[in-house]
């Protein structure tokens, strides 16, 4: 059931400062904004890193990175130079009345700026400080200030080791899964901390590492590995007991995913392939036997899929209730009839006169008003400083000259 536009937003009244870049932090902040929180994105004077990532969208009104546009709608942008004393002072002024700070800067960088989480927690005991980093800021030993990308976390958590081709070779998943997992996990942690803050008036430091946020993805694999006999492990195959055949197979017009994780599914697949005798063949009827001969099974399955289009394979396997789906391109995802019927997308104003089609909140809460637009760098300076800190035009002008928002560009010489 969807909420009505007149319904109050779940996080209405919650004030958030977002000091983030790239994916994990911005995604977390975007979730909070769409749920009604007021999110002020504090960026460096040149803009956060992803504002400049290709591919770029250009118009007569300016340029915007698709990367940035995907993760920052609904926020207010304030550019501050945090290496400038006045810039840091403005940040502290905002934090004094803020409920949540989200950051994915490294602990060392935060310390150099004088805003280490421990210092902030002591100064603002009610503040929830959500820190997303590659390896965590406490008890991380030699990893504490090490660079951490999503793919590094995926490797260390074992998720990449589970993403394998039919020959068992590890393959990177192709997108920043670790970042999105960390953003979602931090979002959930913030909601819990807000509940605690509401009840007891206390904040806390949320120390979220990309590696640990990815670990739940391998929970079943960890349990299976500890439960399987050495004999079973020896032929578990390329997908660690999920099933055989299981994974991507070529079609005439692309690829399909087929999931045979039960023996009765194998019999049904054999019927769909017009080879019903293989369903009862003792070499293949049971999972353990198929796993021992998985390359034979892959060859049998592939010989079938190569003869048909994705739609034909979906129809044949769907008719016998075997899990299957065509592997879609990004263009196909946007045009997919199921997605359209579900209302899975929303149209976002890119801030330079164009639009993007991006995922909607699957919870079906109506997005908060004003969250369908990507902010231009620093466009909310006046609004934020006037409404949050009560500054007037003269005071803001002095801060400009002091470099709080970045270096002041010299005025062009006047010709005489």
C-alpha positions as CSV (number, residue, x, y, z in Angstrom):
1,X,0.0,0.0,0.0
2,X,1.4,3.4,-1.0
3,X,1.3,6.4,1.3
4,X,-0.7,9.4,0.3
5,X,1.1,12.6,-0.6
6,X,-0.6,14.3,2.4
7,X,0.8,11.7,4.8
8,X,3.6,12.8,7.1
9,X,7.0,11.5,6.1
10,X,8.6,8.9,8.4
11,X,11.7,11.1,9.0
12,X,10.0,14.5,8.9
13,X,11.9,16.9,11.2
14,X,15.1,14.8,11.3
15,X,18.2,17.0,10.5
16,X,21.1,15.4,8.7
17,X,24.5,16.7,7.7
18,X,26.1,14.6,5.0
19,X,29.9,14.8,4.6
20,X,30.4,12.1,2.0
21,X,31.6,11.3,-1.5
22,X,31.2,8.5,-4.1
23,X,28.6,5.9,-3.4
24,X,28.0,4.4,0.1
25,X,27.6,7.7,2.1
26,X,25.6,9.5,-0.7
27,X,23.2,6.5,-1.1
28,X,22.6,6.4,2.7
29,X,21.9,10.2,2.7
30,X,19.6,9.9,-0.3
31,X,17.5,7.2,1.4
32,X,17.2,9.5,4.5
33,X,16.2,12.5,2.3
34,X,13.5,10.6,0.5
35,X,12.0,9.5,3.8
36,X,11.6,13.1,4.9
37,X,14.8,14.0,6.6
38,X,16.4,17.4,5.8
39,X,19.8,16.4,4.4
40,X,22.4,19.1,3.9
41,X,25.3,17.8,1.8
42,X,28.5,19.6,2.8
43,X,30.9,19.5,-0.2
44,X,34.4,20.9,-0.8
45,X,34.5,24.0,-2.9
46,X,35.1,22.0,-6.0
47,X,32.3,19.6,-5.3
48,X,32.5,16.0,-4.0
49,X,34.4,13.5,-6.1
50,X,31.6,12.0,-8.1
51,X,30.5,15.4,-9.4
52,X,33.3,15.1,-11.9
53,X,33.1,11.4,-12.9
54,X,32.3,10.4,-16.4
55,X,30.0,10.0,-18.1
56,X,28.8,13.6,-17.9
57,X,25.5,15.1,-19.0
58,X,25.8,18.5,-20.6
59,X,23.3,21.3,-21.5
60,X,23.2,25.0,-21.9
61,X,22.6,25.2,-18.1
62,X,25.7,23.3,-17.1
63,X,27.0,19.8,-16.6
64,X,26.2,17.0,-14.2
65,X,27.7,13.5,-13.7
66,X,25.3,10.7,-14.1
67,X,27.2,9.1,-11.2
68,X,26.4,12.0,-8.9
69,X,22.8,12.3,-10.1
70,X,22.1,8.7,-9.2
71,X,22.8,9.2,-5.5
72,X,22.2,12.8,-4.5
73,X,18.6,13.8,-5.2
74,X,16.6,15.7,-2.6
75,X,19.6,17.2,-0.7
76,X,20.6,20.7,-0.1
77,X,24.2,21.5,-1.2
78,X,26.5,23.7,0.8
79,X,30.1,24.1,-0.3
80,X,32.5,24.7,2.6
81,X,36.3,24.8,2.8
82,X,37.0,22.7,5.9
83,X,40.6,23.6,5.8
84,X,39.6,27.1,6.5
85,X,38.9,28.1,10.1
86,X,35.6,29.9,9.3
87,X,34.5,26.9,7.2
88,X,35.0,24.5,10.1
89,X,33.3,26.9,12.4
90,X,30.2,27.0,10.1
91,X,30.1,23.2,10.1
92,X,30.2,23.2,13.9
93,X,27.4,25.7,14.0
94,X,25.3,23.4,11.9
95,X,26.2,20.3,13.9
96,X,25.0,21.9,17.1
97,X,21.4,21.5,16.0
98,X,21.8,18.4,13.9
99,X,20.5,14.9,14.6
100,X,22.7,12.8,12.4
101,X,26.1,13.2,10.7
102,X,26.9,10.8,7.9
103,X,30.5,10.6,6.7
104,X,32.6,8.3,4.7
105,X,35.9,10.2,5.1
106,X,38.8,8.3,6.6
107,X,39.4,8.7,10.3
108,X,42.8,10.3,9.6
109,X,41.3,12.9,7.4
110,X,38.6,13.7,9.9
111,X,41.2,14.0,12.6
112,X,43.3,16.5,10.5
113,X,40.2,18.6,10.1
114,X,39.5,18.5,13.8
115,X,36.2,16.6,13.5
116,X,37.2,13.1,14.5
117,X,34.2,11.1,15.6
118,X,35.4,10.8,19.2
119,X,35.8,14.6,19.5
120,X,32.4,15.2,17.9
121,X,30.8,12.7,20.3
122,X,32.3,14.4,23.3
123,X,31.2,17.8,22.0
124,X,27.7,16.8,20.8
125,X,26.6,13.8,22.9
126,X,23.2,13.7,21.3
127,X,24.5,13.6,17.8
128,X,24.4,10.3,15.9
129,X,27.8,10.0,14.0
130,X,27.6,7.4,11.2
131,X,31.1,6.7,9.9
132,X,31.4,4.5,6.8
133,X,34.9,3.4,5.9
134,X,36.7,0.5,4.3
135,X,37.7,-1.3,7.4
136,X,36.2,0.7,10.4
137,X,37.8,3.4,12.5
138,X,38.2,1.3,15.7
139,X,39.9,-2.0,16.4
140,X,41.0,-2.1,12.7
141,X,44.8,-2.3,13.4
142,X,46.9,-1.8,10.3
143,X,43.7,-1.4,8.2
144,X,42.5,1.6,10.1
145,X,43.5,4.2,7.5
146,X,43.9,2.0,4.5
147,X,42.0,2.8,1.3
148,X,38.9,0.7,0.9
149,X,36.9,0.4,-2.2
150,X,33.8,-1.8,-2.6
151,X,35.6,-4.4,-4.6
152,X,38.3,-4.6,-1.9
153,X,35.6,-5.3,0.7
154,X,33.9,-7.8,-1.6
155,X,37.2,-9.7,-1.9
156,X,37.9,-9.7,1.8
157,X,34.4,-10.7,2.8
158,X,34.5,-13.7,0.4
159,X,31.7,-12.4,-1.8
160,X,33.9,-12.2,-4.9
161,X,35.1,-15.8,-4.1
162,X,31.5,-16.9,-4.5
163,X,30.9,-15.0,-7.7
164,X,32.4,-17.5,-10.1
165,X,32.1,-18.6,-13.7
166,X,31.2,-22.2,-14.6
167,X,34.9,-23.1,-14.4
168,X,35.1,-21.9,-10.8
169,X,37.1,-18.7,-11.5
170,X,36.3,-15.7,-9.3
171,X,34.6,-12.8,-11.2
172,X,34.0,-9.3,-9.9
173,X,30.3,-8.7,-9.8
174,X,30.6,-5.7,-12.1
175,X,29.1,-3.0,-9.8
176,X,29.8,-1.4,-6.4
177,X,27.7,-4.0,-4.4
178,X,29.8,-3.4,-1.3
179,X,29.1,0.3,-1.3
180,X,25.3,-0.1,-1.7
181,X,25.3,-2.8,1.1
182,X,27.2,-0.4,3.3
183,X,24.8,2.5,2.5
184,X,21.8,0.3,3.3
185,X,23.3,-1.1,6.5
186,X,24.2,2.4,7.7
187,X,20.7,3.6,6.9
188,X,19.3,0.8,9.0
189,X,21.7,1.6,11.8
190,X,20.8,5.2,11.8
191,X,17.1,4.4,12.1
192,X,17.9,2.3,15.2
193,X,20.1,5.1,16.6
194,X,17.3,7.7,16.0
195,X,14.9,5.5,18.0
196,X,17.5,5.4,20.8
197,X,18.0,9.1,20.5
198,X,14.3,9.8,20.7
199,X,13.9,7.6,23.8
200,X,17.0,8.5,25.8
201,X,18.4,11.7,24.2
202,X,21.7,10.0,23.5
203,X,23.8,9.8,20.3
204,X,26.4,7.3,19.4
205,X,29.2,6.6,16.9
206,X,28.2,4.1,14.3
207,X,31.4,2.5,13.0
208,X,30.4,0.9,9.7
209,X,33.0,-1.0,7.6
210,X,32.5,-2.0,4.0
211,X,34.0,-5.4,4.8
212,X,31.6,-6.2,7.6
213,X,28.6,-4.8,5.8
214,X,29.3,-7.3,3.0
215,X,29.6,-10.3,5.4
216,X,25.9,-11.1,5.6
217,X,26.0,-11.9,1.9
218,X,28.1,-14.9,2.7
219,X,26.2,-16.1,5.8
220,X,24.8,-19.2,4.1
221,X,28.1,-20.0,2.4
222,X,29.9,-19.8,5.7
223,X,27.5,-22.2,7.4
224,X,27.6,-24.5,4.4
225,X,31.4,-24.6,4.4
226,X,31.4,-25.5,8.1
227,X,28.8,-28.2,7.6
228,X,29.8,-29.9,4.4
229,X,32.0,-33.0,4.4
230,X,35.4,-32.9,2.7
231,X,33.9,-35.2,0.0
232,X,31.1,-32.9,-0.7
233,X,33.3,-29.9,-0.7
234,X,35.5,-31.5,-3.3
235,X,32.8,-31.3,-5.9
236,X,30.6,-28.5,-4.6
237,X,31.2,-26.8,-7.9
238,X,31.3,-23.2,-9.1
239,X,28.5,-22.0,-6.9
240,X,28.9,-23.7,-3.5
241,X,25.9,-26.0,-3.2
242,X,23.3,-23.6,-4.7
243,X,22.4,-26.1,-7.4
244,X,23.3,-27.6,-10.7
245,X,22.7,-26.2,-13.3
246,X,22.7,-22.8,-11.8
247,X,23.9,-19.5,-13.2
248,X,24.1,-17.8,-16.6
249,X,23.7,-19.6,-19.9
250,X,23.9,-18.3,-23.5
251,X,20.8,-17.7,-25.6
252,X,20.5,-16.7,-29.2
253,X,20.0,-13.0,-28.2
254,X,22.0,-12.8,-25.0
255,X,22.0,-14.7,-21.7
256,X,19.6,-16.2,-19.2
257,X,19.9,-17.1,-15.5
258,X,18.6,-20.6,-14.7
259,X,18.3,-21.8,-11.1
260,X,17.9,-25.5,-10.6
261,X,18.3,-25.8,-6.8
262,X,16.0,-28.8,-6.3
263,X,16.0,-32.3,-7.9
264,X,12.4,-31.9,-9.1
265,X,13.4,-28.7,-10.9
266,X,16.0,-30.8,-12.8
267,X,13.3,-33.2,-13.9
268,X,11.1,-30.2,-15.0
269,X,14.1,-28.7,-16.9
270,X,14.7,-31.9,-18.7
271,X,11.0,-32.0,-19.8
272,X,11.3,-28.4,-21.0
273,X,14.5,-29.4,-23.0
274,X,12.6,-32.3,-24.5
275,X,14.9,-34.8,-22.8
276,X,12.7,-36.3,-20.1
277,X,14.9,-39.4,-19.8
278,X,17.7,-37.3,-18.3
279,X,15.4,-36.4,-15.4
280,X,15.6,-40.0,-14.0
281,X,19.1,-40.8,-15.3
282,X,21.0,-41.9,-12.2
283,X,24.0,-39.9,-13.3
284,X,22.0,-36.7,-13.0
285,X,18.8,-37.3,-11.0
286,X,20.3,-36.3,-7.6
287,X,22.1,-33.0,-6.8
288,X,25.3,-34.7,-5.6
289,X,25.5,-36.7,-8.8
290,X,24.9,-33.6,-10.9
291,X,27.6,-31.7,-8.9
292,X,30.1,-34.5,-9.7
293,X,29.3,-34.1,-13.4
294,X,28.5,-30.5,-13.5
295,X,30.4,-29.7,-16.7
296,X,28.3,-32.4,-18.4
297,X,25.2,-30.8,-17.0
298,X,26.3,-27.4,-18.1
299,X,27.0,-28.7,-21.6
300,X,23.5,-30.3,-21.8
301,X,21.8,-27.1,-20.6
302,X,23.9,-24.8,-22.9
303,X,23.1,-27.0,-25.9
304,X,19.4,-26.3,-25.2
305,X,19.7,-22.6,-24.4
306,X,21.9,-21.8,-27.5
307,X,19.0,-22.8,-29.8
308,X,16.5,-20.4,-28.3
309,X,15.9,-16.7,-27.6
310,X,15.7,-15.4,-24.0
311,X,11.9,-15.1,-24.4
312,X,11.6,-18.6,-25.7
313,X,13.6,-20.0,-22.8
314,X,11.6,-18.1,-20.3
315,X,8.4,-19.4,-21.8
316,X,9.5,-23.0,-21.9
317,X,10.9,-23.0,-18.4
318,X,8.1,-20.8,-17.0
319,X,5.6,-23.4,-18.3
320,X,7.2,-26.0,-16.0
321,X,7.8,-23.6,-13.1
322,X,11.6,-23.6,-13.2
323,X,13.2,-20.3,-12.0
324,X,14.5,-18.4,-15.0
325,X,15.0,-14.8,-16.2
326,X,16.6,-13.2,-19.2
327,X,19.7,-11.1,-18.3
328,X,18.7,-7.6,-19.1
329,X,20.8,-4.6,-20.2
330,X,20.3,-1.2,-18.5
331,X,18.2,-0.1,-21.5
332,X,16.1,-3.1,-21.2
333,X,15.6,-2.7,-17.5
334,X,14.2,0.8,-17.9
335,X,11.8,-0.5,-20.6
336,X,10.8,-3.7,-18.8
337,X,7.0,-4.1,-18.6
338,X,7.1,-5.7,-15.1
339,X,9.2,-2.7,-13.8
340,X,6.7,-0.3,-15.3
341,X,3.7,-2.0,-13.8
342,X,5.3,-2.1,-10.4
343,X,6.2,1.6,-10.5
344,X,9.8,0.7,-9.9
345,X,11.2,3.9,-11.3
346,X,10.9,7.6,-10.7
347,X,11.8,10.6,-12.9
348,X,14.5,12.8,-11.4
349,X,15.3,16.4,-12.5
350,X,19.1,16.4,-13.2
351,X,19.4,20.1,-12.3
352,X,20.5,21.2,-15.8
353,X,17.2,20.9,-17.6
354,X,17.1,17.2,-18.2
355,X,15.7,14.1,-16.4
356,X,17.0,10.7,-15.3
357,X,15.0,7.5,-14.8
358,X,16.1,6.0,-11.5
359,X,14.9,3.4,-9.0
360,X,12.1,4.4,-6.7
361,X,11.9,3.4,-3.0
362,X,10.6,-0.2,-3.1
363,X,8.9,0.3,0.4
364,X,6.3,2.4,-1.5
365,X,6.4,5.3,0.9
366,X,5.7,8.4,-1.1
367,X,9.0,10.3,-1.7
368,X,9.3,13.4,0.4
369,X,8.5,16.6,-1.5
370,X,11.4,18.2,-3.2
371,X,13.4,15.0,-3.5
372,X,13.1,14.6,-7.3
373,X,15.9,17.0,-8.1
374,X,19.7,16.8,-8.0
375,X,21.3,19.9,-6.4
376,X,23.7,22.2,-8.1
377,X,26.9,22.7,-6.2
378,X,26.5,25.2,-3.4
379,X,23.1,26.4,-4.5
380,X,21.6,26.3,-1.0
381,X,24.3,28.4,0.7
382,X,22.0,31.4,1.5
383,X,19.0,29.3,2.5
384,X,21.0,27.1,4.9
385,X,23.0,29.8,6.5
386,X,20.1,32.1,7.0
387,X,17.6,29.5,8.2
388,X,20.0,27.4,10.3
389,X,22.4,29.9,11.7
390,X,20.5,33.2,11.3
391,X,23.2,34.8,9.2
392,X,22.4,37.9,7.1
393,X,23.7,39.0,3.8
394,X,26.5,41.1,5.2
395,X,27.8,38.2,7.5
396,X,27.7,35.8,4.6
397,X,29.6,38.2,2.4
398,X,32.4,38.5,5.1
399,X,32.6,34.7,5.2
400,X,33.0,34.6,1.4
401,X,35.9,37.0,1.7
402,X,37.4,35.0,4.5
403,X,37.4,31.9,2.2
404,X,34.9,29.8,4.2
405,X,33.5,28.6,0.9
406,X,36.7,28.3,-1.0
407,X,39.3,30.7,-2.4
408,X,37.8,34.0,-3.6
409,X,38.4,34.5,-7.2
410,X,40.2,37.9,-7.9
411,X,38.0,40.4,-9.7
412,X,39.0,41.0,-13.3
413,X,41.0,44.2,-13.9
414,X,38.9,47.1,-15.2
415,X,40.1,48.6,-18.5
416,X,40.7,52.3,-18.6
